Amino acid sequence: MPQYGPGHADVVAELRAGLPPTPGRHQRHRGLRCAGGTIDAMARLDYDALNATLRYLMFSVFSVSPGALGDQRDAIIDDASTFFKQQEERGVVVRGLYDVAGLRADADFMVWTHAERVEALQATYADFRRTTTLGRACTPVWSGVGLHRPAEFNKSHIPAFLAGEEPGAYICVYPFVRSYEWYLLPDEERRRMLAEHGMAARGYKDVRANTVPAFALGDYEWILAFEAPELDRIVDLMRELRATDARRHTRAETPFFTGPRVPVEQLVHSLP
């Protein structure tokens, strides 16, 4: 499944080359839109421009009642494919569809979208449920929204999706809430713990992080999405991260939504 969205390769190319953005190209206030590209180009990105980018993310999880889609699904696939492709017209990028069935008993799939305006994500969410056959057959299970903001201590810590990296084959998404004490600790103490946390992940460069604040956008402080070429890499990384001091300052980090990125056709045919 492609990552739908207009003009992202051109924007990222400008940033990598250190060029000023083309006037009028996906700018809003302090930001640029970015997607598409490779991990190798990370070192050449303009971190100031990327950190000035306002980009909202939405992760929406759905279940489908058995038999609701019937046995003839070609028209449903065409309908959903057309819908997702059309979202670029409102500036929404569909990063991926993910099969979470079986990894959870209450959900079948997840959709990851991102855009400059949260209203655009809300419109896509509402229209998917209202106008598509697949969406009308779905029951919402969970939805979370985050907003890219610069990392507190390491400004080069850019979410993979914003840095122009291709979507991973597997994903793990979960919300996160720090302890009440965390934000009252001295900066040096928090910096030390976050550095230790980063060192614990040094052997997992193939697992790409997307960490975004979610303060006031829902019930959580952060939303995290790990992307990787193989699922076992995410499992091993998550276990490694348990053995760090920062773990003591975790108040909530569920639910988890994990699974492979799949094309529309495969997803629809797999639904009950």
C-alpha positions in Angstrom: 0.0 0.0 0.0 1.5 3.4 -0.9 1.9 6.2 1.5 -0.7 8.6 0.1 0.1 12.3 0.1 1.0 15.1 -2.3 4.5 16.6 -2.9 6.3 15.0 0.1 9.3 13.9 -1.9 10.0 17.4 -3.2 9.8 18.9 0.3 12.1 16.4 1.8 14.6 16.8 -1.1 14.8 20.5 -0.4 15.4 20.0 3.3 18.1 17.4 2.7 19.9 19.7 0.3 19.8 22.6 2.8 17.6 24.7 0.4 15.0 27.1 1.5 11.5 25.7 1.0 9.7 26.5 -2.2 7.2 29.4 -1.4 3.7 28.2 -0.8 4.7 24.5 -0.8 2.9 22.9 2.2 3.8 25.7 4.6 1.6 26.7 7.6 2.9 29.2 10.1 6.2 27.6 11.2 6.1 24.4 9.4 6.6 22.2 6.3 5.1 18.9 5.4 7.4 16.0 5.0 7.2 12.3 4.1 8.9 9.8 1.8 12.6 9.2 1.6 15.3 7.1 3.2 17.0 6.6 6.6 20.4 7.4 5.1 19.4 11.0 4.6 18.7 11.7 8.3 22.1 13.3 8.8 21.4 15.7 6.0 18.0 16.9 7.2 17.4 20.5 8.3 16.5 19.8 11.9 15.5 23.4 12.6 13.0 23.3 9.7 11.6 19.9 10.8 11.3 20.9 14.4 9.3 24.0 13.3 6.9 21.7 11.6 3.4 21.3 12.9 2.1 17.8 12.1 -0.8 16.0 13.7 -1.0 12.2 13.8 -4.1 10.1 14.4 -4.1 6.4 15.1 -7.6 4.9 14.8 -8.4 1.3 15.7 -11.6 -0.5 14.5 -13.3 -3.9 14.8 -15.6 -5.5 12.3 -18.6 -7.7 13.2 -18.3 -11.2 11.6 -20.2 -11.4 8.4 -20.9 -7.6 8.2 -18.9 -7.3 4.9 -20.3 -10.4 3.2 -18.4 -12.7 0.9 -18.1 -10.5 -2.2 -15.5 -7.9 -1.3 -14.0 -6.6 -4.5 -16.3 -3.5 -4.5 -15.5 -2.9 -0.9 -11.8 -3.0 -1.7 -12.2 -0.6 -4.6 -14.3 1.8 -2.5 -11.8 1.9 0.4 -8.7 2.2 -1.9 -10.3 5.1 -3.7 -11.2 6.8 -0.5 -7.7 6.6 1.0 -6.1 7.9 -2.2 -8.5 10.8 -2.3 -7.4 12.0 1.2 -4.4 13.7 -0.3 -6.8 16.4 -1.7 -7.4 17.5 1.9 -3.7 17.2 2.8 -4.0 14.0 4.7 -1.3 11.3 4.4 -2.3 7.7 5.0 0.9 6.3 6.5 -0.5 2.8 6.6 -3.2 0.2 7.4 -2.2 -2.4 10.0 -3.7 -5.8 10.8 -3.9 -6.1 14.6 -6.4 -9.0 14.7 -5.4 -11.8 17.1 -2.8 -9.7 18.9 -5.9 -8.2 20.5 -9.3 -9.8 21.1 -11.2 -6.5 20.7 -9.8 -5.1 17.4 -9.2 -6.0 13.8 -7.2 -3.1 12.2 -5.6 0.3 12.7 -5.3 3.3 10.4 -2.4 5.8 10.8 -3.0 9.2 9.2 -1.2 12.6 9.6 -1.8 16.1 8.4 -1.0 19.8 9.2 -4.5 20.4 10.7 -6.3 18.2 13.1 -9.5 19.1 11.5 -8.4 17.4 8.3 -7.8 14.2 10.3 -11.2 14.5 11.9 -12.8 14.9 8.5 -11.0 11.8 7.1 -12.0 9.8 10.2 -15.7 10.9 10.0 -15.9 10.4 6.2 -14.4 6.9 6.4 -17.0 5.8 8.8 -19.9 7.6 7.0 -19.2 7.2 3.3 -17.3 3.9 2.8 -18.7 0.4 3.0 -15.8 -0.7 5.1 -16.1 2.2 7.5 -19.8 1.7 8.0 -19.2 -1.9 9.0 -16.6 -0.8 11.6 -17.0 -0.1 15.3 -14.4 2.3 16.8 -12.2 0.6 19.5 -9.6 3.3 20.2 -8.3 6.5 18.7 -5.4 8.7 19.7 -4.0 12.0 18.4 -0.5 13.4 18.9 1.4 16.5 17.6 5.0 16.7 16.6 7.0 19.1 18.9 10.8 19.3 19.3 12.3 16.8 21.7 13.2 18.4 25.0 16.9 17.5 25.2 17.9 16.2 21.7 16.6 18.3 18.9 17.9 15.7 16.3 15.4 13.2 17.7 12.9 13.5 14.8 10.0 11.1 14.4 10.7 8.7 11.5 7.6 9.6 9.6 8.6 13.3 9.6 12.2 12.6 8.7 11.1 11.1 5.4 11.6 7.4 6.3 9.6 4.8 4.5 6.9 3.1 6.6 8.0 0.0 8.5 6.7 -3.5 7.8 5.5 -3.8 11.4 4.3 -1.3 14.0 3.7 -1.1 17.7 1.6 1.9 18.9 0.9 2.8 22.5 0.1 5.8 24.7 2.3 6.8 27.6 1.9 8.8 30.8 4.9 9.8 33.0 4.9 9.8 36.8 3.7 12.9 38.6 7.3 13.4 39.8 8.9 13.2 36.4 8.2 16.8 35.3 9.4 18.2 38.7 12.8 16.5 38.6 15.9 18.6 37.7 16.6 18.8 34.0 20.0 17.1 34.6 18.3 14.1 36.2 15.8 13.7 33.4 18.5 14.2 30.8 20.6 11.4 32.3 17.7 9.0 32.4 16.7 9.7 28.9 20.3 9.3 27.7 20.4 5.9 29.5 17.2 5.0 27.8 18.6 5.9 24.4 21.8 3.9 25.0 19.6 0.8 25.8 18.2 1.1 22.3 21.6 1.5 20.5 21.6 -2.0 19.2 18.2 -1.5 17.5 18.8 1.1 14.9 16.5 -0.8 12.5 13.6 0.0 14.9 12.4 3.5 14.1 10.7 5.6 16.7 7.8 8.1 16.3 7.4 9.8 19.7 4.9 12.7 19.8 3.3 14.7 22.6 -0.4 14.2 23.2 -1.0 16.6 26.1 -4.6 17.9 26.0 -5.4 15.9 22.9 -6.8 13.0 24.9 -6.1 11.0 28.1 -2.4 10.6 27.6 0.8 12.7 27.6 2.6 10.9 24.7 1.9 8.5 21.8 4.7 6.2 20.6 4.8 4.3 17.4 7.8 1.9 16.7 8.3 0.8 13.1 10.6 -2.1 12.2 11.3 -4.5 9.3 10.6 -7.5 11.7 8.3 -7.8 14.6 10.8 -9.6 16.9 13.0 -6.5 16.8 10.3 -4.5 18.5 9.7 -7.2 21.0 13.3 -7.4 22.0 13.7 -3.6 22.1 10.7 -3.1 24.4 12.2 -5.7 26.8 15.6 -3.9 26.8 13.9 -0.6 27.7 12.4 -2.1 30.8 15.8 -2.2 32.5 16.3 1.6 32.7 15.8 4.2 35.4 13.2 6.0 33.3 11.0 3.0 33.7 10.4 4.0 37.4 8.6 7.1 36.1 5.9 5.2 34.0 2.4 5.7 35.2 0.5 4.3 32.2 1.5 2.7 28.8 -1.5 0.7 27.6 -3.2 -0.2 25.4 -0.8 -1.6 22.8 -1.8 -2.0 19.1 0.7 -4.1 17.2 0.7 -5.8 13.8 2.0 -5.8 10.2 1.4 -3.1 7.6 -0.9 -4.5 4.9 -2.5 -3.3 1.6 -6.2 -2.6 1.5 -6.9 -5.8 -0.5 -5.2 -8.1 2.1 -6.9 -6.3 5.0 -10.4 -6.5 3.6 -10.1 -10.2 2.7 -8.8 -11.0 6.2 -11.6 -9.3 8.1 -14.3 -11.6 9.6 
